[in-house]
Amino acid sequence: MLWTVSGVGRRLLLLAALASVAGLAARPASSVSGTARARGALPSVLRLVDQSRTIRLPGGRRVPRPVTTDLWYPPASRAAPWPLVVFGHGFASTPFRYRRLLRAWARAGFLVAAPVFPLGNADAPGGPDESDIVNQPGDLSFVISRLLAESASASPLHGLVARDRVAVAGQSDGAETAFAAAYERPWHDRRVRAAVVLSGAELGRHVRIVSRTAPLLAVQGTADRINPPVYTLDLFDAVHRPRFLLLLRGAGHLPPYTRPGPRLAAVERVSIAFLDHYLRGAPLDAVARAAAPFRAAALTSEP
């Protein structure tokens, strides 16, 4: 673990660690969760449309920006309001690919919302367009705004979202999106209280970091050739503590977050412990304890 080392020394220690790892009808919220009405009325998909922004379809026509959002709910035993985690999928993918991880977060008591990026998903009109990534942080913020509004209104989601306990997360391009929403100008969203960045990078190499203090959990595979480890080391260095870095020995870009096995288990357990602490006030030492059983994982902690 790293605690007080800074500058070049810290970076050298991080690199050394890398090398080592390489060897939603109003009713009191608490009564909603146990009723058939509540579970039957809760939507699994929100077909949201951001009227303030547009996308360009093949042929040139512009339409309001669709932000269809998949939802995973905590079990009936978990009383609302629930902390909210908004997740961004990777390029040319969909939230469904990450369902195991997202379901694990929901089982742990978090409301998980995963927007389908309108031009970055696998079925985007005309094919996925990675250049739209600069608009994706706005999608995360739009989903946060809509869910908070639904929770405050007479909707099926009334009273279910804890407005002061919001995190963003994502993988690959979705991780860049989440990092931007948590820390970078012009996308920074002050409502974000924590970020989980899975094999990500900074969104723009010369973009100004305007917030450095939202807790960060960065996860990185040492054998990732798409977003190599140096990208994660750079974003880890760009923010202040509290910050945590989970390195996964021999792991590539996507499998640690989608394929059952010890690496996905490590990601699930460490990320849940991290979110539990920073969104619920659970004990901090649970983060280190979550990582300890996994030989292929190395955790650097700067709380």
C-alpha positions as CSV (number, residue, x, y, z in Angstrom):
1,M,0.0,0.0,0.0
2,L,1.1,3.6,-0.7
3,W,0.3,6.3,1.9
4,T,2.5,9.3,1.8
5,V,4.8,8.9,-1.2
6,S,4.4,11.6,-3.8
7,G,5.6,12.7,-7.3
8,V,8.2,10.6,-9.1
9,G,8.6,8.3,-6.1
10,R,4.9,7.4,-6.1
11,R,4.9,6.7,-9.8
12,L,7.9,4.5,-9.5
13,L,6.1,2.5,-6.8
14,L,3.0,2.2,-8.9
15,L,5.1,1.0,-11.8
16,A,6.8,-1.5,-9.4
17,A,3.4,-2.7,-8.3
18,L,2.4,-3.1,-11.9
19,A,5.5,-5.2,-12.6
20,S,4.9,-7.3,-9.5
21,V,1.3,-8.0,-10.5
22,A,2.5,-8.9,-14.0
23,G,5.0,-11.9,-12.5
24,L,-37.8,3.9,-10.0
25,A,-47.5,5.4,-6.7
26,A,-45.9,7.2,-4.0
27,R,-45.6,5.1,-0.7
28,P,-43.0,5.3,2.0
29,A,-39.8,4.0,0.4
30,S,-39.1,1.4,3.1
31,S,-42.5,-0.2,2.5
32,V,-42.1,-0.3,-1.2
33,S,-39.5,-2.9,-1.5
34,G,-41.5,-5.8,-0.1
35,T,-44.7,-5.4,-2.2
36,A,-45.8,-7.0,-5.4
37,R,-46.9,-3.6,-6.6
38,A,-43.5,-2.2,-6.1
39,R,-41.6,-4.8,-7.9
40,G,-44.2,-5.2,-10.7
41,A,-44.3,-1.5,-11.3
42,L,-40.6,-0.8,-11.5
43,P,-39.4,-0.5,-15.1
44,S,-36.4,-2.4,-16.3
45,V,-35.9,0.1,-19.1
46,L,-36.4,3.8,-19.3
47,R,-36.8,5.1,-22.8
48,L,-35.4,8.6,-22.1
49,V,-34.9,11.3,-24.7
50,D,-32.7,14.4,-24.1
51,Q,-34.6,17.1,-26.0
52,S,-31.8,19.6,-25.4
53,R,-29.3,17.7,-27.6
54,T,-29.5,15.9,-30.9
55,I,-27.8,13.1,-32.9
56,R,-27.3,13.0,-36.6
57,L,-28.8,9.9,-38.4
58,P,-27.5,8.4,-41.6
59,G,-28.7,10.7,-44.3
60,G,-28.1,13.8,-42.2
61,R,-31.4,14.2,-40.4
62,R,-31.1,15.3,-36.8
63,V,-33.3,14.0,-34.0
64,P,-33.4,14.5,-30.2
65,R,-30.8,12.4,-28.4
66,P,-32.2,9.1,-27.2
67,V,-30.7,7.8,-23.9
68,T,-32.4,4.5,-23.4
69,T,-31.4,3.2,-19.9
70,D,-31.4,-0.2,-18.4
71,L,-32.0,-0.6,-14.7
72,W,-31.1,-3.2,-12.1
73,Y,-32.6,-3.0,-8.7
74,P,-31.5,-4.1,-5.2
75,P,-33.3,-7.1,-3.6
76,A,-36.5,-6.6,-1.7
77,S,-34.6,-6.9,1.6
78,R,-32.7,-3.6,0.9
79,A,-34.7,-0.6,2.1
80,A,-34.8,2.5,-0.2
81,P,-33.7,5.1,-0.9
82,W,-30.8,3.4,-2.6
83,P,-27.4,4.8,-3.7
84,L,-27.3,5.2,-7.5
85,V,-24.5,3.9,-9.7
86,V,-24.6,5.1,-13.4
87,F,-22.6,2.9,-15.6
88,G,-21.1,3.6,-19.1
89,H,-20.5,0.6,-21.5
90,G,-17.6,0.3,-23.8
91,F,-17.4,1.3,-27.5
92,A,-19.5,-0.9,-29.9
93,S,-21.0,-2.7,-26.9
94,T,-24.2,-2.5,-24.7
95,P,-24.9,-2.7,-21.0
96,F,-26.0,-6.3,-21.3
97,R,-22.5,-7.5,-21.8
98,Y,-21.6,-6.3,-18.3
99,R,-24.8,-7.8,-16.7
100,R,-22.9,-10.0,-14.2
101,L,-21.1,-7.1,-12.7
102,L,-24.1,-4.8,-12.8
103,R,-26.3,-7.4,-11.1
104,A,-23.7,-7.9,-8.4
105,W,-23.8,-4.2,-7.6
106,A,-27.6,-4.3,-7.5
107,R,-27.6,-7.4,-5.2
108,A,-25.3,-5.4,-2.9
109,G,-27.9,-2.7,-2.5
110,F,-27.2,-0.2,-5.3
111,L,-29.7,1.0,-8.0
112,V,-27.7,0.5,-11.2
113,A,-28.6,2.6,-14.3
114,A,-26.8,1.9,-17.5
115,P,-27.6,4.1,-20.5
116,V,-27.1,2.8,-24.0
117,F,-25.0,5.5,-25.7
118,P,-26.9,6.4,-28.8
119,L,-24.0,6.5,-31.2
120,G,-21.4,4.4,-29.3
121,N,-23.4,1.2,-28.9
122,A,-23.2,-1.9,-31.0
123,D,-26.4,-1.2,-32.8
124,A,-26.0,2.5,-33.4
125,P,-27.7,3.8,-36.6
126,G,-25.1,3.7,-39.4
127,G,-22.7,1.8,-37.1
128,P,-20.9,2.9,-33.9
129,D,-19.2,6.3,-34.0
130,E,-16.4,6.6,-31.4
131,S,-16.1,10.4,-32.0
132,D,-19.4,10.8,-30.1
133,I,-17.6,9.9,-26.9
134,V,-17.3,13.6,-26.0
135,N,-21.2,13.7,-25.7
136,Q,-21.4,10.6,-23.5
137,P,-20.6,12.3,-20.1
138,G,-23.7,14.4,-20.8
139,D,-25.6,11.2,-21.1
140,L,-24.5,10.1,-17.6
141,S,-25.5,13.5,-16.2
142,F,-28.8,13.4,-18.0
143,V,-29.6,10.0,-16.5
144,I,-28.7,11.2,-13.0
145,S,-31.0,14.2,-13.4
146,R,-33.9,12.1,-14.7
147,L,-33.6,9.5,-12.0
148,L,-33.4,12.1,-9.3
149,A,-36.5,13.8,-10.8
150,E,-38.4,10.6,-11.0
151,S,-37.6,9.8,-7.4
152,A,-38.9,13.2,-6.4
153,S,-42.1,12.9,-8.3
154,A,-45.3,10.7,-8.2
155,S,-43.7,8.0,-10.4
156,P,-42.9,4.3,-9.9
157,L,-39.5,5.4,-8.8
158,H,-40.8,7.8,-6.1
159,G,-38.5,7.9,-3.1
160,L,-36.1,5.2,-4.4
161,V,-33.0,7.2,-5.2
162,A,-30.6,8.7,-2.6
163,R,-29.9,12.1,-4.2
164,D,-26.7,12.7,-2.3
165,R,-25.2,9.2,-2.9
166,V,-24.4,9.0,-6.6
167,A,-21.5,7.3,-8.3
168,V,-20.4,6.9,-11.9
169,A,-18.7,3.9,-13.4
170,G,-17.7,2.5,-16.7
171,Q,-15.4,0.3,-18.8
172,S,-13.1,1.3,-21.7
173,D,-14.7,4.3,-23.5
174,G,-17.4,4.2,-20.8
175,A,-14.7,4.5,-18.2
176,E,-13.3,7.6,-20.0
177,T,-16.9,8.9,-19.9
178,A,-17.2,8.2,-16.2
179,F,-13.9,9.8,-15.4
180,A,-14.8,12.9,-17.4
181,A,-18.1,13.2,-15.5
182,A,-16.4,12.9,-12.2
183,Y,-13.3,15.1,-12.7
184,E,-12.9,16.9,-16.1
185,R,-14.0,20.1,-17.6
186,P,-16.4,20.7,-19.3
187,W,-18.2,17.6,-18.2
188,H,-17.7,17.6,-14.4
189,D,-20.9,16.8,-12.5
190,R,-20.8,18.0,-8.9
191,R,-23.4,15.4,-7.8
192,V,-20.9,12.5,-8.4
193,R,-19.5,11.3,-5.1
194,A,-17.3,8.4,-6.3
195,A,-16.0,6.9,-9.6
196,V,-15.2,3.4,-10.6
197,V,-13.0,3.4,-13.7
198,L,-12.4,0.0,-15.4
199,S,-9.6,-0.1,-17.9
200,G,-10.1,3.6,-18.8
201,A,-8.2,6.8,-19.6
202,E,-8.5,10.5,-19.3
203,L,-11.0,11.9,-21.9
204,G,-8.6,14.1,-23.8
205,R,-4.9,14.3,-22.9
206,H,-5.0,18.1,-22.4
207,V,-8.4,18.5,-20.6
208,R,-8.4,20.3,-17.4
209,I,-9.1,18.4,-14.2
210,V,-11.5,20.6,-12.3
211,S,-12.3,18.2,-9.4
212,R,-9.6,16.0,-7.8
213,T,-11.3,14.8,-4.6
214,A,-14.1,12.5,-5.6
215,P,-12.9,9.0,-4.4
216,L,-11.6,6.9,-7.3
217,L,-11.3,3.2,-7.8
218,A,-9.3,2.5,-10.9
219,V,-9.0,-1.1,-12.1
220,Q,-6.6,-2.3,-14.8
221,G,-5.4,-5.5,-16.4
222,T,-1.7,-5.7,-16.8
223,A,-2.1,-7.4,-20.3
224,D,-4.5,-4.9,-21.7
225,R,-3.3,-3.8,-25.1
226,I,-6.3,-1.6,-26.0
227,N,-6.1,0.8,-23.0
228,P,-2.7,-0.1,-21.6
229,P,-1.8,0.2,-17.9
230,V,0.0,3.6,-18.4
231,Y,-3.4,5.2,-19.2
232,T,-4.7,4.1,-15.8
233,L,-1.5,5.2,-14.0
234,D,-1.9,8.6,-15.6
235,L,-5.5,9.1,-14.4
236,F,-4.6,7.8,-11.0
237,D,-1.9,10.3,-10.8
238,A,-4.2,13.1,-12.0
239,V,-6.5,13.0,-9.0
240,H,-6.0,13.4,-5.3
241,R,-6.8,10.9,-2.5
242,P,-8.9,9.1,-1.7
243,R,-7.9,6.8,-4.5
244,F,-7.4,3.1,-5.0
245,L,-5.7,1.1,-7.8
246,L,-6.6,-2.5,-8.4
247,L,-4.2,-4.3,-10.8
248,L,-5.1,-7.6,-12.3
249,R,-2.3,-9.9,-13.3
250,G,-2.4,-11.1,-16.9
251,A,-5.8,-9.6,-17.5
252,G,-6.8,-8.1,-20.8
253,H,-9.2,-5.3,-21.7
254,L,-12.8,-6.8,-21.4
255,P,-12.8,-10.3,-19.8
256,P,-12.2,-9.2,-16.2
257,Y,-15.5,-7.3,-16.2
258,T,-17.7,-9.8,-18.2
259,R,-16.3,-13.3,-17.9
260,P,-17.0,-15.4,-14.8
261,G,-13.9,-16.2,-12.8
262,P,-11.6,-15.0,-10.1
263,R,-10.8,-11.7,-11.8
264,L,-14.5,-10.7,-12.2
265,A,-15.0,-11.8,-8.6
266,A,-12.2,-9.6,-7.4
267,V,-13.6,-6.6,-9.4
268,E,-17.1,-7.3,-7.9
269,R,-15.9,-7.6,-4.3
270,V,-13.5,-4.7,-4.3
271,S,-15.8,-2.3,-6.1
272,I,-18.7,-3.2,-3.8
273,A,-16.5,-2.6,-0.7
274,F,-15.4,0.8,-2.2
275,L,-18.9,1.9,-3.1
276,D,-20.2,0.7,0.3
277,H,-17.6,2.9,2.1
278,Y,-18.0,6.0,0.1
279,L,-21.8,5.9,-0.6
280,R,-22.9,4.2,2.7
281,G,-20.1,4.8,5.2
282,A,-19.2,1.1,5.6
283,P,-15.8,0.4,7.1
284,L,-12.8,1.4,5.0
285,D,-10.8,-1.7,5.8
286,A,-13.3,-3.8,3.9
287,V,-11.8,-2.6,0.7
288,A,-8.4,-4.2,1.4
289,R,-10.0,-7.3,2.9
290,A,-12.0,-7.7,-0.3
291,A,-8.9,-7.8,-2.4
292,A,-6.8,-10.0,-0.1
293,P,-8.0,-13.5,-1.2
294,F,-7.1,-12.9,-4.9
295,R,-3.5,-13.8,-5.7
296,A,-3.9,-12.3,-9.2
297,A,-4.9,-8.9,-7.8
298,A,-2.8,-6.2,-6.2
299,L,-4.5,-3.2,-4.4
300,T,-2.8,0.2,-3.9
301,S,-4.7,2.2,-1.3
302,E,-4.4,6.0,-0.7
303,P,-7.6,6.7,1.4
